[in-house]
Amino acid sequence: MSTPTIRIRHQSRFRPVEAGTFHVLLRVSAPQVVTTDRQRPPLDVSFVVDRSGSMSGGAFELARQGVEHALRLLDEHDTASVVVYDDRIDTLLSQRALDRTAHDKAVRRLLRVGPRGSTDLAGGWLTGCDQLAPIADGRQVVRAEEMRSVVRTLLLTDGLANVGMTDPDEIATHAGELAARGISTSTFGVGTRYDEDLLARMADAGRGHFHHIADATMIPTVFAGELGEMLELAMRDATLAIRLPDGWQASLMNDLPFERADGWLRMPLGELASRESRSLLWELTLPESVDGRRDEIDVRLEWRDARTDEAQVESFVHTIETHQIPGMLDREVQDELAGFIGARARAEAVRFNKQGRYDLASEVVRHAAMAMPRTEAGQAAARELMEDVAPSVNYAANPADLKRHYNRSRMVQRSRKDYTEKQ
């Protein structure tokens, strides 16, 4: 298997002499994995399905069909559990090897369930994580193979939590803690009226993916993407670290955790599938410089090979030169920046709209439009933002406008999984 690649692009070829902000894009791409027979890692998956009243009108049926389809993609080397929740939580299938008996039992029991009640999203999700905890912690051995499994909770919901733990920050914190223990989380927004902000934050903190299932035709593609990546896992426990020159300050525009230690900025990337890419957009605050100065950024990528579990390291030094004339703006960096600004503004404006604080929503949209890059793509993103998130719209009263918003604003900010990079 080949090694991963790291690409670095700047907002311009050179950094300017003047002090100010400077955007740098780092893209990590996992190597290609050629899977034959049973070389792929086994999967330990817990399906958590929202059956609350807000899932009526076809959303629950979509979620049920999604789980049934996903179960067909697994085999007896994998384990699965199924949890359903409203204000009450029921485990339809405890974590077990997915033989034909377990598969049929899960499908039959899901058919008997229908939407009802309130939404204890966190309680249902944590119950699914509890099914996986003994495997992730090593307390329960479920197979003889030496290859490490992929351990993940798949949450299918509209994300409208109203019972138990409902604070998005608290839920995201728990997702990050569970990911650190080896239990990642992927979320699936079902239908058209789901809380994109909560579900994307859970997936980002949980080192998983955020998906959207609008109708039944999307189910095969969505689960082929999610489970297919798990089947072709290339890298585990990936962490990207950078060390900046003295006097440089950095903030990460992705909604991802990072830590500062011994002069390094370290970002956990979690698991990467074959040819999967992750983009990290940094906003650097730079001091004044002089023409011709060359500054160095140390870059270090650490990971474990998904097949052998051997620790791997790739490191190099990237040089940025100062010039009186920085050069043309890099289109790729500007497009990424526009996407982050737009997605962040959409999420914030929709939150204000739901609260009836339309003046604040309007202010968010105006500021974001002004902050967009002065490129063709940036200005197009600004126009779309103004049209897409009209601050005077009450989304609760206009489901069609909410649907339009969600269809245009999915997963742009935050972890930015670049599936289009796959060949």
Helices and strands as residue ranges (DSSP letters): E 5-10, E 20-29, E 43-50, G 53-55, H 59-73, E 79-85, E 89-97, H 100-111, H 121-136, E 150-157, H 168-180, E 184-190, H 196-205, E 210-213, G 216-218, H 219-231, E 233-243, E 249-252, E 259-261, E 264-273, E 277-286, E 294-305, E 311-321, H 331-354, H 358-371, H 376-388, H 399-408, G 419-421
